[in-house]
């Protein structure tokens, strides 16, 4: 066998050679970067031996091999790739299709029905075979048993998906909706415990739905770290399959009604404790977690005593939830319980890679012994996951009852923390010697390293794409729409080898066609609209796939400009898109208009030099004038080009959002911070401890914001604009 070159080896593992940056310039990836990424994947590039571990033919398999998983679009023929060293003319292929609903079909084929794969040498060992089914299987998860000659029987996971993602009837009829986006933890109220919770979210629904609001957009609600509440980024979670228990509204827990100590606590307000954490400008995660976990532990004891021992209806619901969650839920609960235990012993200084070696393997004897000894602690974390799921489901049900077309619009992070339960439970899936991020772009000129380990595309396929499917399922379960953060991850991710800076990363590719089809299937099964966050450097393949599979684009007004800097007209927006003025990774509209974000970036030394800072300020001044011209053109403002731009006002914010509401986009949203007229951003990309990201609360309670006459008038105007009429 001829040893491959470095270029060939990198290509086999999905590592690109170059890319076009946000300015359109072609940038080549360095040799050092590609070698480091190969080593991160467990490949020794110095040997230049082909150690490719693909899903089709992983090392150590028998000479005859079939794919582990095959993902098709509905109506496509079932064609398998087969690797075999030689084929005997009278050998037979025996096969059986077992469909998801239990139906079967069997048959045999001769090897003469196999074809050599096109584009391969004539002496290749690769063949293709069109399975002679009487009819194409319906959408769903099926299994295909295959045996070639005397080889062992192999089960292929056969997944068949619809051509496009789900869309509700209202959007199919070209109706245009508006909604409000918020970061749940930022909400204020007189009843929460220092952090926005599901009770606050229900309150927002009850306030916004009567005004015509069709959706409420949220930050990722993923599980974080109860043992380390200071790790608060919703985009670097412990697990994307489970929920953050800090969002549980304690007064809404049935056990709370009968818990005398809690009722006394709430009546007395333990004034100092609750009042202080409610009044803070930023969420005090450490204090909130300590207080909430203390009382959740007490409520769990009430549940065990009064529900589990009597096998009540709630106890049966809990047991059913645990059974449906299976091993994944159990391991997550074990992780959280063990993490808290080790933290109390002062032997856990971070995520699980820093734990004592005996606890790094979830199946070790020490972990099994811990579960046996601390069963009540594990049950506590199962109980909290049940409560969170129960309240989230009730919140979506309330949105439907209030007449919202979509209700909750969820968000799923692009990855997970290297030290969380998801990587602990399935370490083979993650490449811990690299992190994902983004190349330099207008949002972060120095590039970004998010510190999140990438999934191995080869291991993902070997596991039948089950981690991806389960992640979608859990996140779609209680929402009407779901945003995929950094949707380009379905095609490629920017990997930064450990020890390298973000600008020296490279793209690694993923099976876009397979992942898009799985997205379509789960979207239909969960009746969930899908939005792909496609900001930044987006390859044509991703945009084409989004269009083909009806994944809505993510349009941010501040970026929707023509080549001459003018803003696109409302008529130029795609219908299949969600439009926003700004996002959680950008300044609020007021912050943008007043250039507060430029001041923050300058103070935090985020610009490469003074020249770049000056260019950004100059560009912002031009953008403000272009936006004023756009508002004038849409009949939303009176202004003449020789005049100075107006100062920020609620009226200006209203006009800008009406401009977006008049667009063709099927969904248009406004941030709650913009309704409140806030300046401070929720996140400054490219910072960690330099800025208090993911902490800043909304300035006022939702009741105060929605109670303002000017806000209510603006939202009424949004409803009119969504019908295509100018409300002015």
C-alpha positions in Angstrom: 0.0 0.0 0.0 1.3 3.4 -0.9 1.6 5.8 2.0 -0.6 8.9 1.6 0.8 12.4 1.6 -0.1 14.8 4.4 -2.6 16.5 2.1 -4.3 13.2 1.4 -4.3 12.2 5.0 -5.8 15.5 6.1 -8.4 15.2 3.4 -9.4 11.7 4.6 -10.1 13.1 8.0 -12.1 16.0 6.7 -9.5 18.7 7.3 -9.6 21.4 4.6 -6.7 23.1 2.9 -7.9 26.7 2.7 -11.0 28.9 3.1 -12.3 32.3 2.0 -12.4 34.7 5.0 -15.2 37.3 5.6 -13.4 39.7 3.2 -13.4 37.1 0.4 -9.6 36.5 0.6 -8.4 32.9 0.3 -6.5 31.8 3.4 -4.5 28.6 3.4 -4.3 26.4 6.6 -0.8 25.9 7.9 1.0 22.6 7.9 1.5 22.9 11.7 -2.3 23.3 12.2 -3.2 20.3 10.1 -0.6 18.1 11.8 -1.8 19.2 15.2 -5.4 18.4 14.3 -4.5 15.0 13.0 -2.8 14.2 16.2 -5.8 15.5 18.2 -7.8 12.9 16.2 -5.4 10.2 17.3 -3.6 10.0 14.0 0.2 9.9 13.8 1.0 12.0 10.6 4.7 11.3 10.9 4.1 7.6 10.0 2.0 8.8 6.9 0.0 5.5 7.2 -3.6 5.5 6.4 -5.3 4.9 9.7 -8.7 6.3 8.6 -11.4 5.1 11.0 -14.5 5.8 8.8 -18.0 4.7 9.7 -18.0 2.4 6.7 -14.8 0.4 7.4 -13.5 1.0 10.9 -10.2 -0.6 11.9 -10.5 -4.2 13.1 -13.6 -5.0 11.2 -13.9 -8.2 9.2 -12.8 -8.2 5.5 -16.5 -7.9 4.5 -18.0 -4.7 5.8 -21.2 -2.7 5.4 -22.1 0.8 6.6 -23.2 1.2 10.2 -25.9 3.7 9.3 -27.5 4.9 6.1 -29.6 8.1 6.0 -31.8 8.6 3.0 -34.4 11.1 1.8 -37.9 9.6 1.4 -38.3 8.0 -2.0 -34.6 7.4 -2.6 -33.5 3.8 -3.4 -31.6 1.9 -0.6 -28.1 1.6 -2.0 -25.4 0.1 0.2 -21.7 0.3 -0.1 -20.0 -3.0 0.5 -16.3 -3.7 0.9 -15.2 -7.2 0.1 -11.7 -8.6 -0.9 -13.2 -11.0 -3.4 -16.6 -12.1 -4.6 -17.5 -15.7 -5.3 -19.9 -15.9 -8.3 -22.5 -18.1 -6.6 -22.5 -16.2 -3.3 -25.8 -14.8 -2.1 -26.7 -11.7 -0.1 -29.4 -12.5 2.4 -31.3 -9.5 3.7 -34.2 -8.5 6.0 -35.7 -5.1 6.5 -37.3 -4.5 9.9 -39.3 -1.3 9.9 -39.9 0.9 12.9 -43.6 -0.2 13.0 -42.6 -3.9 13.2 -43.2 -4.9 9.5 -40.6 -7.1 7.8 -39.5 -7.8 4.3 -36.8 -10.4 3.3 -35.0 -11.6 0.2 -31.8 -12.8 -1.4 -29.7 -11.3 -4.1 -26.8 -12.7 -6.2 -23.4 -11.0 -6.1 -23.9 -10.3 -9.8 -26.3 -7.6 -8.8 -23.4 -5.7 -7.2 -21.6 -2.9 -9.1 -18.2 -1.5 -8.7 -18.1 2.0 -7.2 -17.6 4.6 -9.8 -14.4 6.4 -9.9 -12.5 3.6 -8.2 -9.6 1.5 -9.7 -10.7 -1.7 -11.4 -9.1 -3.8 -8.8 -10.9 -2.0 -5.9 -12.8 -3.9 -3.2 -15.7 -1.4 -3.0 -19.1 -2.3 -4.5 -22.6 -0.8 -4.4 -25.8 -2.8 -4.1 -29.4 -1.6 -4.7 -31.5 -3.5 -2.2 -34.5 -4.9 -4.1 -37.3 -3.7 -1.8 -40.8 -4.0 -3.1 -41.4 -0.4 -2.1 -39.4 2.4 -0.5 -39.7 2.4 3.3 -41.6 5.2 5.0 -39.9 7.9 7.0 -38.5 6.6 10.3 -35.8 4.6 12.0 -35.5 1.1 10.5 -33.0 -1.8 10.6 -31.6 -3.8 7.7 -30.0 -7.1 8.3 -27.4 -8.1 5.7 -25.3 -11.2 5.2 -22.9 -11.7 2.3 -22.1 -15.4 1.7 -20.7 -17.0 4.8 -19.8 -13.7 6.5 -21.4 -12.7 9.8 -24.8 -11.0 9.8 -24.6 -7.2 10.0 -27.4 -4.8 11.1 -27.4 -1.5 9.3 -29.4 1.4 10.8 -31.6 2.7 8.0 -33.0 6.1 8.5 -35.5 7.7 6.1 -36.4 11.4 6.3 -38.8 13.8 4.7 -37.4 16.2 2.2 -38.0 19.3 4.3 -38.4 20.5 7.8 -41.7 21.0 9.4 -43.6 24.2 9.0 -46.9 25.0 10.8 -50.0 25.6 8.7 -50.0 29.4 9.4 -46.6 29.8 7.9 -47.4 27.6 4.9 -50.2 30.1 4.2 -47.6 32.8 4.2 -48.7 34.4 7.4 -46.0 36.6 9.1 -45.5 36.5 12.8 -43.7 38.6 15.4 -42.2 37.7 18.7 -40.1 38.7 21.6 -36.6 37.3 22.5 -35.2 37.2 25.9 -32.5 35.5 28.0 -34.6 33.7 30.7 -32.1 34.2 33.6 -32.3 38.0 33.1 -36.0 38.4 33.9 -36.9 40.3 37.0 -40.1 39.8 39.1 -41.3 40.1 42.6 -41.6 36.3 42.9 -38.5 34.8 41.5 -35.4 33.8 43.5 -32.8 36.2 41.9 -32.9 34.5 38.5 -35.6 34.5 35.8 -37.5 31.2 35.9 -40.3 29.3 34.2 -42.9 31.2 36.3 -41.5 34.5 34.9 -41.7 33.0 31.4 -45.3 32.2 31.9 -45.9 35.7 33.0 -44.3 37.1 29.8 -46.5 34.8 27.8 -49.7 36.1 29.6 -48.6 39.7 29.0 -47.4 39.3 25.3 -49.9 36.9 23.8 -52.9 39.2 24.0 -50.9 41.8 22.1 -50.5 39.4 19.1 -47.1 37.9 20.0 -46.7 34.6 18.2 -43.4 33.3 19.8 -41.1 33.9 22.7 -37.4 33.3 21.9 -35.1 31.9 24.6 -31.5 31.3 25.3 -30.4 27.7 25.5 -31.9 26.1 28.6 -29.3 23.4 28.8 -28.0 21.9 32.0 -25.0 23.7 33.5 -23.1 22.9 36.7 -24.9 22.8 40.0 -21.6 22.3 41.7 -20.0 25.2 39.9 -22.7 27.9 39.4 -20.1 30.4 38.4 -19.8 28.5 35.1 -22.9 30.3 33.7 -22.6 30.5 29.9 -25.6 28.9 28.3 -23.5 28.2 25.3 -20.9 26.1 27.2 -23.3 23.7 29.0 -22.6 20.4 30.8 -25.2 18.7 28.6 -27.5 19.8 25.8 -29.9 16.9 26.5 -31.1 18.1 29.9 -32.2 21.3 31.6 -30.8 23.9 34.0 -32.7 23.3 37.3 -32.1 26.9 38.4 -35.0 27.8 36.0 -37.4 25.8 38.2 -40.0 28.1 39.8 -40.1 26.8 43.4 -43.6 28.2 44.3 -45.1 26.3 41.3 -43.9 22.9 42.5 -46.9 21.0 44.0 -44.8 19.8 46.9 -44.1 23.5 47.8 -47.8 24.0 48.7 -47.7 21.5 51.6 -44.2 22.4 52.7 -44.7 24.4 55.9 -41.1 25.6 56.3 -41.0 26.9 52.7 -44.3 28.7 53.1 -43.0 30.4 56.2 -39.8 31.3 54.4 -41.8 32.9 51.5 -44.1 34.7 53.8 -41.2 36.1 55.8 -39.2 36.6 52.6 -36.2 36.0 54.9 -36.1 39.5 53.8 -32.4 39.9 53.6 -31.7 36.8 51.5 -34.4 36.9 48.8 -34.6 40.7 48.5 -30.9 41.1 48.1 -30.5 38.6 45.2 -33.6 39.9 43.5 -32.3 43.5 43.6 -28.8 42.8 42.1 -28.0 44.2 38.6 -26.4 40.9 37.6 -27.5 37.4 38.5 -25.6 36.2 41.6 -25.4 32.6 40.4 -23.5 31.3 43.5 -26.1 32.8 45.9 -29.0 31.7 43.7 -27.8 28.2 43.4 -27.1 27.8 47.1 -30.5 29.0 48.0 -32.5 27.1 45.4 -30.6 23.8 45.8 -31.1 24.0 49.6 -34.9 24.2 49.2 -35.1 21.8 46.3 -33.4 19.3 48.5 -36.1 19.9 51.2 -38.9 19.6 48.6 -37.4 16.3 47.3 -37.6 14.9 50.8 -41.2 15.9 50.9 -41.7 14.2 47.6 -40.1 11.0 48.7 -42.1 11.0 52.0 -45.5 11.8 50.7 -45.5 10.7 47.0 -43.0 7.9 46.4 -43.9 6.0 49.6 -47.6 6.1 48.6 -47.0 5.5 44.9 -49.1 8.6 44.1 -50.0 9.8 40.6 -47.0 12.2 40.8 -44.7 9.4 41.8 -45.8 7.3 38.8 -45.2 10.3 36.5 -41.7 10.7 38.0 -40.9 7.0 37.5 -42.1 7.1 33.9 -39.9 10.2 33.3 -36.9 8.4 34.7 -37.6 5.2 32.7 -38.0 7.2 29.5 -34.8 9.1 30.1 -32.8 5.8 30.3 -29.1 5.5 30.8 -28.4 9.0 29.5 -30.6 10.7 32.2 -29.2 8.4 34.9 -25.6 9.2 34.0 -26.3 13.0 34.0 -27.9 12.7 37.5 -24.9 10.7 38.7 -22.5 13.3 37.3 -24.2 16.2 39.1 -24.4 14.3 42.4 -20.8 13.1 42.1 -19.6 16.6 41.2 -21.2 18.1 44.2 -19.8 15.4 46.4 -16.3 15.8 45.2 -16.6 19.6 45.5 -17.6 19.3 49.1 -14.5 17.1 49.6 -12.4 19.8 48.0 -11.0 17.3 45.4 -12.9 18.7 42.4 -11.3 21.9 41.0 -13.2 21.9 37.7 -14.7 19.5 35.2 -14.3 15.8 35.3 -10.8 15.6 33.7 -9.5 17.1 37.0 -11.4 14.6 39.2 -9.6 11.7 40.9 -8.9 9.1 38.3 -11.2 6.6 39.8 -14.2 8.8 39.1 -13.4 9.8 35.5 -15.0 6.7 34.1 -18.8 6.6 34.7 -18.7 2.8 34.7 -15.8 2.4 37.2 -16.3 0.4 40.4 -15.9 3.6 42.5 -18.7 5.3 40.6 -21.0 2.3 41.0 -20.3 2.3 44.7 -21.0 6.0 45.0 -24.4 5.5 43.3 -25.2 2.7 45.8 -24.2 4.8 48.8 -25.7 8.1 47.7 -28.9 6.9 46.0 -30.9 9.7 47.5 -28.5 12.3 46.0 -28.8 10.8 42.6 -32.6 10.7 43.0 -32.5 14.4 43.9 -31.0 15.3 40.5 -33.4 13.1 38.7 -36.2 14.9 40.6 -34.9 18.3 39.5 -34.7 17.3 35.9 -38.3 16.0 36.1 -39.5 19.3 37.6 -37.7 21.4 35.0 -39.1 19.3 32.1 -42.6 19.4 33.7 -42.5 23.2 34.0 -41.1 23.8 30.6 -43.8 21.6 29.0 -46.5 23.5 31.0 -45.1 26.8 29.8 -45.4 25.7 26.1 -48.9 24.4 26.8 -49.8 27.8 28.3 -48.5 29.5 25.1 -50.8 27.3 23.0 -53.7 28.1 25.3 -53.0 31.8 25.0 -53.2 31.5 21.2 -49.5 31.7 20.3 -48.8 30.2 16.9 -45.4 28.8 17.8 -45.1 29.5 21.5 -41.6 28.9 22.7 -38.7 29.4 20.3 -35.7 27.4 21.8 -32.0 27.6 21.2 -29.4 24.8 21.1 -25.7 25.5 21.6 -23.2 24.3 19.1 -21.3 22.2 21.7 -20.7 21.4 25.3 -18.1 22.1 28.0 -15.1 19.7 28.0 -15.7 19.0 31.7 -19.4 18.3 31.6 -21.7 15.3 31.9 -22.1 14.9 28.1 -18.4 14.4 27.5 -18.1 12.3 30.8 -20.8 10.0 29.6 -19.5 9.6 26.0 -15.8 10.6 25.9 -15.1 8.7 22.7 -17.3 11.2 20.8 -15.2 14.3 21.7 -11.8 15.4 20.5 -10.5 17.1 23.7 -7.1 18.2 22.2 -8.9 20.8 20.1 -11.6 23.4 20.6 -14.2 24.9 18.3 -14.5 28.6 17.5 -14.7 30.9 14.6 -12.2 32.6 12.2 -11.9 36.4 12.3 -15.1 38.2 11.3 -16.7 41.5 12.0 -18.0 40.2 15.3 -14.5 39.3 16.6 -11.6 40.5 14.5 -9.1 38.2 16.4 -11.2 35.1 15.8 -12.8 33.1 18.6 -11.9 30.1 20.6 -15.0 28.9 22.6 -13.1 26.3 24.6 -15.7 23.7 23.5 -14.4 20.3 22.3 -15.6 19.2 18.8 -17.3 16.0 18.1 -15.5 13.5 15.9 -17.5 13.2 12.7 -16.3 9.6 12.3 -17.3 8.6 15.8 -20.6 10.3 15.4 -21.4 8.1 12.4 -20.1 5.0 14.2 -22.7 5.7 16.9 -25.4 5.8 14.3 -25.8 9.5 14.7 -27.7 8.7 18.0 -26.1 11.6 20.0 -27.2 14.1 17.4 -30.7 12.6 17.2 -31.1 12.5 21.0 -30.0 16.1 21.3 -32.5 17.3 18.7 -35.3 15.3 20.3 -34.7 16.7 23.8 -34.5 20.2 22.6 -37.6 20.1 20.3 -39.8 18.3 22.8 -41.4 21.4 24.4 -40.9 24.2 21.8 -42.6 25.2 18.6 -39.4 26.4 16.9 -35.7 25.7 17.5 -32.6 27.8 16.6 -29.4 25.9 15.8 -26.6 28.1 16.9 -23.8 28.2 14.3 -25.7 26.0 11.8 -22.5 25.7 9.8 -21.6 23.0 12.3 -23.7 20.6 10.2 -21.1 21.1 7.4 -17.9 22.2 9.0 -16.4 23.5 12.3 -13.5 25.7 13.0 -11.1 23.6 15.1 -8.4 25.2 17.1 -5.7 22.8 18.2 -4.7 23.0 21.9 -1.9 25.6 22.3 -2.8 27.5 19.1 -4.5 30.8 18.8 -8.0 31.1 17.2 -6.6 32.6 14.0 -4.5 29.5 13.4 -7.4 27.1 13.4 -8.8 25.1 10.4 -12.1 23.8 9.2 -13.0 20.1 9.7 -16.0 18.8 7.7 -19.1 16.9 8.8 -21.7 14.8 6.8 -24.0 17.7 5.9 -26.5 15.6 3.9 -27.0 13.1 6.6 -27.3 15.6 9.4 -29.8 17.8 7.4 -32.0 14.7 6.7 -32.0 13.8 10.4 -33.0 17.4 11.2 -35.9 17.1 8.8 -37.1 13.9 10.4 -37.0 15.1 14.0 -38.5 18.4 13.0 -41.6 16.6 11.7 -41.8 14.2 14.6 -41.8 17.0 17.1 -43.8 19.5 14.9 -40.9 22.0 15.3 -39.9 24.8 13.0 -36.1 25.0 12.5 -34.0 28.2 12.2 -30.3 28.0 11.4 -28.1 30.8 12.7 -26.1 31.4 9.5 -24.2 34.6 10.4 -20.5 35.1 9.6 -18.6 33.0 7.1 -21.2 30.7 5.5 -20.2 28.4 2.7 -22.6 28.1 -0.3 -23.2 24.4 0.5 -24.8 25.4 3.8 -27.1 28.0 2.3 -28.1 25.7 -0.5 -28.9 22.9 2.0 -30.9 25.3 4.2 -33.0 26.4 1.2 -33.5 22.8 0.0 -34.6 21.5 3.4 -36.6 24.5 4.5 -34.4 25.5 7.4 -35.1 29.2 8.0 -32.3 31.7 7.7 -31.3 34.0 10.5 -31.3 37.6 9.3 -29.9 40.4 11.5 -30.8 43.9 10.2 -27.5 45.3 11.2 -25.8 43.0 8.8 -28.4 43.0 6.0 -26.7 45.5 3.7 -25.9 45.8 0.1 -22.3 46.1 -1.2 -22.5 49.9 -1.1 -23.4 49.9 2.6 -27.1 50.7 2.2 -29.6 48.5 4.2 -31.6 46.0 2.3 -35.2 47.0 1.8 -38.0 45.0 3.6 -39.0 43.4 0.3 -35.5 41.9 -0.1 -35.8 39.6 2.9 -36.4 35.9 2.3 -39.7 34.6 3.5 -38.1 31.5 5.0 -36.2 33.5 7.6 -36.3 35.0 11.1 -35.3 38.6 11.2 -34.0 40.5 14.2 -32.5 44.0 14.7 -29.8 42.6 16.9 -28.9 39.5 19.0 -27.4 38.5 22.3 -23.9 38.5 20.8 -24.4 42.1 19.6 -25.1 45.4 21.4 -28.7 46.3 22.1 -30.1 48.7 19.5 -29.5 51.6 21.8 -26.0 50.5 22.5 -25.3 50.2 18.8 -26.8 53.6 18.0 -24.8 55.3 20.7 -21.7 53.3 19.9 -21.5 52.0 23.5 -20.2 48.7 22.1 -17.2 50.4 20.5 -16.3 52.0 23.8 -16.5 48.6 25.5 -14.4 46.9 22.9 -11.8 49.7 23.1 -11.7 49.5 26.9 -11.2 45.7 26.7 -8.5 45.9 24.1 -10.5 43.9 21.5 -9.3 45.9 18.5 -5.9 44.9 16.9 -4.9 48.5 16.8 -6.1 52.1 16.8 -6.5 52.2 13.1 -9.0 49.4 13.2 -10.9 51.1 16.0 -11.1 54.3 14.0 -12.4 52.4 10.9 -15.1 50.7 13.0 -16.2 54.1 14.4 -16.2 55.6 10.9 -18.2 52.6 9.6 -20.7 53.0 12.4 -21.3 56.6 11.6 -22.0 55.7 8.0 -24.3 52.9 9.1 -26.4 55.2 11.1 -26.9 57.5 8.2 -27.7 54.6 5.9 -30.3 53.3 8.4 -31.9 56.7 8.6 -32.2 56.8 4.8 -33.8 53.3 4.9 -36.4 54.4 7.4 -37.2 57.5 5.3 -37.6 55.3 2.2 -40.0 53.0 4.1 -42.1 56.0 5.2 -41.2 55.5 8.9 -39.3 58.7 9.6 -38.8 62.2 8.3 -35.1 63.1 8.0 -33.0 64.9 5.4 -29.4 63.8 4.5 -27.9 67.2 5.4 -29.2 66.9 9.0 -27.4 65.2 11.8 -28.8 61.8 12.8 -31.2 62.0 15.7 -30.3 60.9 19.2 -31.6 57.6 20.5 -35.3 57.6 21.5 -38.1 55.1 21.9 -39.6 56.4 18.7 -36.4 55.6 16.8 -36.3 52.1 18.2 -39.9 51.7 17.3 -39.3 52.8 13.7 -36.4 50.4 13.2 -38.4 47.4 14.5 -41.3 48.4 12.3 -38.9 48.5 9.3 -38.1 44.8 10.1 -41.8 44.0 10.7 -42.6 45.2 7.2 -40.1 42.7 5.8 -41.0 39.5 3.9 -39.4 37.4 6.7 -42.0 35.0 8.1 -40.7 35.7 11.7 -39.6 39.1 13.1 -38.5 39.5 16.7 -37.7 42.2 19.1 -35.4 41.8 22.2 -36.9 42.6 25.6 -33.9 44.8 26.3 -34.8 47.0 23.3 -38.3 47.4 24.5 -36.8 48.6 27.8 -34.4 50.9 26.1 -31.3 49.3 27.6 -27.6 49.9 26.6 -25.6 47.2 28.4 -25.0 44.1 26.2 -25.6 40.6 27.5 -22.4 39.2 26.0 -19.2 40.6 24.4 -17.8 38.0 22.0 -14.1 37.4 22.5 -14.2 38.0 26.3 -14.4 35.7 29.3 -13.7 37.3 32.6 -13.1 40.7 31.1 -16.8 41.4 30.9 -19.7 40.1 33.0 -21.2 38.0 30.2 -24.5 36.1 30.7 -25.2 37.9 34.0 -26.9 41.3 33.3 -30.5 41.4 34.3 -33.3 43.3 32.4 -33.7 46.7 33.9 -37.3 46.3 34.9 -39.8 43.6 35.6 -41.9 42.3 32.6 -45.0 43.7 34.2 -43.5 47.2 34.1 -42.2 46.9 30.6 -45.4 45.6 29.1 -47.4 48.0 31.2 -45.9 51.0 29.4 -48.3 52.7 27.0 -45.5 53.4 24.4 -44.4 49.7 24.5 -48.0 48.4 24.0 -48.6 50.9 21.2 -45.4 49.7 19.5 -46.4 46.1 19.7 -49.8 46.8 18.3 -48.0 48.6 15.4 -45.9 45.4 14.9 -49.0 43.4 14.5 -50.3 45.8 11.8 -46.9 45.9 10.1 -46.8 42.1 9.9 -49.9 42.2 7.7 -47.9 44.3 5.2 -49.5 47.7 6.2 -47.5 50.7 7.4 -49.0 51.5 10.8 -47.8 55.2 10.6 
